Amino acid sequence: MRDFKDTLAKSYEREKRCYKQILKLAEELHAVLSERRPVSEIIPILKNKNRLMREIESIEELIVEEKKLYRDVPARPADVARIIDEISSLIEKVLAVERKNEILFSTGGRSVSRSREVANLAPEAVMAKYGSLE
């Protein structure tokens, strides 16, 4: 049997790296939305975020048993608990930026330029089409 503490620590470190990248992408998206830059700049950001979320999902699927063992031990390993706290902090930061992005989508991004032409796209249309790219 694998050492669940070591497996969790390594897996959560991978997740933490993903969440750091997601935070950078959320901040990049915020800049794109704030500056009303082209939709062509939004799409790759959303694709990258989705790719990272799928990576996190695959990591989580690999550590289901280890997470159960972690929850059942009376004294949880401090290094794993620390990484979980760091991930939680990153998620809070991502959510804060995403709330700002949602406001920009719903209020400020009424017209988005595409290449040399200007397309008047409702923010909901952009999110519906590109918000959950596979």
N, C-alpha and C positions, 0 to 999 in steps of 0.2 A: 504494500500500500504506500502511496506517495505521502510525503510529509505535507499535511494539509496546510500548515502554517506557511511553509516556504512557497508552496504552490499559490496560495492566496496572495502572499506578499508580491510575488512576481507578476501575477495576473492583475492585481490592482495597480501595480506600477505601470503596466501597459495601458490600463484604462485611464490612469491619471494623465499619461502622455496624450492619449486621445482627447480627453477633456480640455487639456491645455490648447491643443490645436483647434478644437471646436470653439473655445473662447476667442482665439485669434480670428477665426473665420466670422464669428458673430460680430466682432468689432470691425472687421473689414466690411461686412455687409452693412453695418451701421454707417460707415463712411460713404459707401456707395449710395445708400438710400438718402443720406443727408445731402449729398451733392447732386442728387437726381441724375446719376450717371446711367449709362445705357443698360437695358435689361440683359444684354449680352455679358455684362460683368456680374450680374446677379446669379445667373444660372450655374456657372462653375463653382461658385461659393456654396450654393445649396447642394450641388452634387457631391462636393467634398464633405460637407457636413453629414449628408446621408451615408456616405461611405464610412465615415468614422463611427457613426451610430451603429451601423451594421457590424463593424469590427468589435465594438463594445458588446453588442448582443452576442456575437460568437464567443467572446471571452467568457461572458456570463454563463453561456450554455455549457462551457467546459468545466466550470467550477461549482456546479450545483451541489455535489456531494461534499466538497470542502466547506462550502458555506454552511451546510447543515452541521457539520462537525464543529465549526467555529461557534455557531450559536449554542451548541450543547456543552461546550467546555466552561467550567466555572471561572477560570481566570483566563480571559482573552489575551492573546499575545499583543503586547504593546505596539510592536512595529506594524502589525496589520491594522490595529485600531487607529494609529496615527495616519496611515495611508488613506483609510476610509474617511477620516476627518478632512484630510486634504482634498479628496475627491468631492466631498460634500460642499466644501468651500468653493471649489471650482464650479460646481453645478449651480450654486447660488449666484455666482458672478455671471455665468452664462445666462441664467434666467433673467437677471437684471438687464443685461444688454438686449436679450430677446424681447423683453417687455418694451424697451425703447424702440426696437425695430418694428414691433407690431404697431406702435403708435405712428411711426413714420409711414408704414404701409397703409394704415387706415385714415390718416389725415393729411400727410404731406406729400405723398408720392402720387399725386393725381395725374401727372404727365411724366412719362419716362421716355427719354430719347433713345432711339434705336439706330445705330450707325449714323447716317447723315439726316435721316428723317425723324420726325417726332411722332411718336404713337401715343395717343391718349388712352392709356390703359387704366382701368380701375385696379387698385391694389389687390382686391379680392381675386381678380382674374389672373394676376401674376402668381399669387399664392396657390390658387387652385391648379394652375397648369404646372408650376415648377416647385411647389412646396414639398412634394413627396416624390421626387424623381427617383427612379430605380436605377 
